[in-house]
Every structure is written in structure tokens, then in C-alpha cells.
């Protein structure tokens, strides 16, 4: 076991290689570009069999990864946030049709923006497409979230989104690397012909939508118990509490420490579907709740109106 300082995008790549991902596709664009490069680096270093491809565009990259997941392989696709617009058609359909092997979609958001046309929030695209979201706060957490992301995807047969942002992608953190760790063994799930599902007509799409909504309710119940969502500090104030997610969580925590105030702080690692029961317990008794998230409102949109 040794420690190395790695880029946030490399931490994500490391998580993919460690968790037995067999197909990783991408279209380059800051702040996501180093993810595929990192996969290529670590697959060689750890002698893992991973197919990697710079695709002609994000839609093609998504469809290759999706097809791989239908054959039972773990797959991932990476792009910058505006690339998710290009891949929107297969993303929305994939939520209905589902997956076999785990499928992790990694759109890197660019609050600022530093190198993008827009500041759009991929979590809102996920909310519209009805795809669960993991929102890491550090490179180490991004690496660690890959395992539960794949597990959730396979358990519910859904694509999932792992949403990093620029400050995470380009941050560096010391991580433990174990080059003796054996390759992750993933059970092979053979593709079965199922025309009503894979070639669904509008009538079947309606039924798939009903099933998707039911899956999301189950995912939300699981997120309530997830260690990725927790109260960091109970605080002593009953006037104000803070809910934060992603990199903004550390901004909130630092501000609380610097101000020297005792304020309840809830960290959300899975902003969609929002674990309403956990959030409800946290908000009970508080007069005001401040939500820190970037770049737009995703958690806030899902909070109950208490006015």
C-alpha cells in the first residue's frame, strides 16, 4: 500500500478500474478530459482488461457504453456538462429501458464557467430524465462513490449519474493505492431478447415509466439509509440550519467554522431522488434552512414548501 497525490478526474478513473468497469467511453472537454486518460493509465498499471474509446461525440459514447451494459458488462461514459445535451436522447430512453451491467454516466459540471458555453446543472437533467445522482465533495469521495453507483445501477437496473464539478475534477488529493488488489469479479449477465422492453412501443413505454417511478421510490428509501447522507453537526441553533452538497459542502463547513457558530449541517451525497424522510427530520424545528449547492437549485426544488 502506498499513497499518491492524484487529480480528481484520476480518482474517478481509479474508482472505475478498481470496481471492474470493462468499457469506458468519452468525448473530451474540460473539466472531464482526464477521466478517460486516467482509466488508460490505471488499466495499464494494474493490468486490467478495460476497453477505452474517445468517441466521435457524446451521443455515440453514451450508446456504446449503454450497449455494453445491456450485455452485462460494467460500463461508464464521461463528458462535460454540455455534452449531456448531445447525449440526452439515449439518456432519457435508457432510464425507461434500464440496464443489465452497471452504467455510470459522468458529466462534469463547470460552475463559473471556466471553459464552457453555459453553467447548466447536470443534476437538473437527471431530475428530468429520472436518473439517480451521486454528488461527490472530494476526489476521495468521488473514487469511493463509484462502488455504490455501480451497485445501485445493477440492483435497480438503472443508469446512474456521478456528477463532479470543476473544483473537484482539478483538485488534488493524497489517495491510497493497492497494486496487489485483485480484479473485481462481476457475474456475467447474458443478454436476453425481450422485444416489449428493448423495442418498446408507446404502450409499453407507459408501463416502463410506471416501473421507473416505482424504482425511484425504492431508490429514495435506500438513500435515506445511505451513509453518503448524514448530519455532520447537530448544532445548538434552532433558528437556522444548512443543507449542502458536493464541493459546496466544504464551503459551508468552512464558513461555519470561521464564523464560530453552532449550526446544524446536513451533507447530501445523493441529491436525486432526495431522501425526503432524512431531510424532513433535519428540518423539523428549524425556522430557516439555507441550501448551498452549485450551480443551480436541485435540492432546493425538492424541499417541501413550509410557507
N, C-alpha and C positions, 0 to 999 in steps of 0.2 A: 504494500500500500504506500503510495506517495501522493504528495499534494502538488497541484499545478494551478497557476493563475490562468483562467480561461475567459474568453469573451462570452457574453451572454448567449449569443447565437450558437457558439460552440457547445455551451452547456446543454442547449436544446438538442443539438446533434448527438451529443454524448448519450443523452437520455434515450433517443431513438435507437441508437446502435445497441445500447445495453438491454433494451426491452424487446429485442428480437424483431425489429422492423425490417422487412425484407425489400420494400420498394419505397424509395424516396424520390419524388419529382419536384421540380421547382421552376419558377421563372424569375430571373434576377431583378432586384430592385431594392434600394435602401429603404428601410433598415433590415431587410430579411436576407440579403445575399449570402452571408457567411454560413447560413444553416446548412445548405447542401454541401458547400465546401468543407464544413466541419464533419459531415457524415462521411464524405470521401476520405478525409484524414483519419477518422477513427475506425472506419471499416478496414482500412489497410493496417492500422496499428494493432487492432485486436483480431485481425484475420477473420472477419465476419463476412458472410455472403449477403451483400446488400446491393440491389440494382439501383443505380442513381442516374438521373437524367435531367439535363437542362432542356425543358420542353419549349416548343415554338411559341406558346403563350400559356396563360394561366388556366384557361378552359381545358386545353389539351392535357396539361399537367394534372389537373383535378381528375379528368376522366380516366387517365392511365392509373392513377392511384385507386380510384373507385373500382375499376375493373379488377385490379389486383386484390382488393378486399373482398370482392364477390367470389374469388377463388379460394378464400380462406386465409390469405396472407395478411400480415400486418403491414399497413401502408401509411404513408404520410405525404402531404403536399405543402410546400411553403411558397409564400409570395408576400408582396407588400399589400397594404390595405386596399389600394385602388385596384389591385389585381383581383380582389374578390368580386368586384363588379363584373369583370370578364368571365369569372367562373360561376356567376350567380345561377345560371340556368341549371347546370348539373348539381350545384349545391342544394337548391330547393327540391329538386327531384330526388336526390339521394336521401333527404330526410324522410320522404314518403316511402321510397323503395327499401331503404335500410341497407345494412352491410352484413358481411359474414365475418371476415377478419377485421380487426380494429382499424378504423380510419381516423387519423388525426389531421385536421386542417389547421395550418399555422399562418394566419395573416398578420403580419407585423404592422401595427398601427404607428402613426407618425405625428403625435401631438406637437404642435409648433407652427406649421410643419417645417421640418428641416430639409426635406428633399422630396416633397410630394406636391401634387396639384391641390389636394384637399386634406382636411383634418378628420375625415369621416371615421366613425367608430364601428369597427367590425362586430362589436357586441350587439349593436342595433340590427345589423344584417342577420346575425344569428337569431335574434329575437323574432325577426320577421320570418326567417326560414324554419324556426322551431328546432334549432340545433343547440345542444348544451355547450356551455362555455366554461373554460378554466382560465383564470386571470392571475398569472404569477407576479410576485413582487420583487423577486431577486433571481439572478442566474441559477443559484442553487435550487430555488423553489421551482423554477421552470424545468430544470432537469428532473426533479422529483415528481412533478405533476404528469410527466409522460406516462408513468406506470398506471396511475388511476385513470388517466384519459383513455388508454387502450382498454383497460379492464371494463370501464363503463361502456365504451363503444361496443365491445363484444357482448357484454351482458344484456344490453337493450337493443342491439342491432342498429345502432345509430352512428352517423358521423359525429364527431365532437370537434370543437374549436379550442385550440390553445392560443390565447391572444397575448403575445408580448408587445411591448412598446419600445420606442427608440432608446429610451434611457436604460432599459433592461438589455436590449439587444447589444448595445455598445458599451455596457458596463463590464467590468472585470471582477472576478471573484475567485478566491482560492478554493478548489474542489479536490476531494479525494478520488484518486483513480486506482482501480484494481485491475491490472492487466491479466491477472490469473483467473478472473471471474469467468465461469463457463458461459457459453452462449445460451440464451433463453430458449427453452424448448416450448414451442407453441403447437398445440394439437392441430392437425390438418383437418380443415372442414371442406369437403368436396362440394363443388357447385352442383345444385340440383335444378333441373328445369321446373319452372313454376310460372307459366305464362300469365296467370292473373296478377302475379306480383311484378315480375321483371318486365312485362309488356302490358302494364295495367291500362285499361280503358278508363274513361272518366268515371263510370260507376264504381270500378274497383278503387280508383283514386280516392273517392269519397270514403270508402271503407278504410283505406290506408291512412287517411287523415284522422279518422276517428281513433285508429290504433295508435297513431303518433301522439295525439293528445293524451291518451291513456299512459303511454310511455313517459311523457314529460311529467305527469303527476307522480309517477313512481320515482323518476329521477329526482324530483324536488324533495320527496320524502327521504331519499337517500342522502341528499345534500344537507338536510337538517342534521344528520348524524355524522357528517363528514368532518374529519379533523382539519380540513382546509378552511373551515368557517368556525371562528371561535372568538370569544370575548377576551381581549388582551388585558384589559384593566377594567375592573368593576367601577372604579372611581368612587367619589363621595358626593358628586353633584347629582341632584335630581332635576336640575333645570335644563341641562344640555348634555347631549351625547353625540358621539361621532361614529359614522359608518364609513369605512374606507376600503378600497380595493386596488389591487395592482400596485404600481410604483407610488401612486398617491397615498397608499397606506403609510409608507415611510415618511412622507411629507407630513402627514397628520401626526404621526407618533413623535417626530422631531419637534414639531410646533408645540405639542402638549408638554414635552419635557423642557423645552426652552422657556415656555411661559410659566412653568412651575405650577400648573393647575392639575387638579384631580378630576379627570373627565372620563366617563365610561367610553371605551373604544371597542368597536366590533370590526374584526377583519373578515372580509368576504373574499374567498378564493374562487367561488363558483357563482358569478353574478347572474347567470341564467341557466335554468329557471331559479329564481331567487328563493332560498329556503325561508319561506314566509313564517313558519312557526318559530324558528330561531330568532328572526328579525322582530317578530311580534313580542316575544318575551323580552328582548333587549329594549324595545321602545316603550314598553309598559312603564308608566310612572314618570317618564321624561316629558318635560314641557316642550323642548325643542330638540330636533335631530338634524345635525349637519352631515351631508353626504359629500365625501371627497372622492371623485373618480375622474378619469380622463379618457378621451377628450370631451365626451358628451354625457348626457344623463341616461344611464341604463338601469342602475339600481334604483335611482330616484323614481323612474317611471313605474316601477313595480311595487313601490311602497304604498300602503293603504292611505287614503286621504283621511286625515284626522281633524280636518277643519269643521 
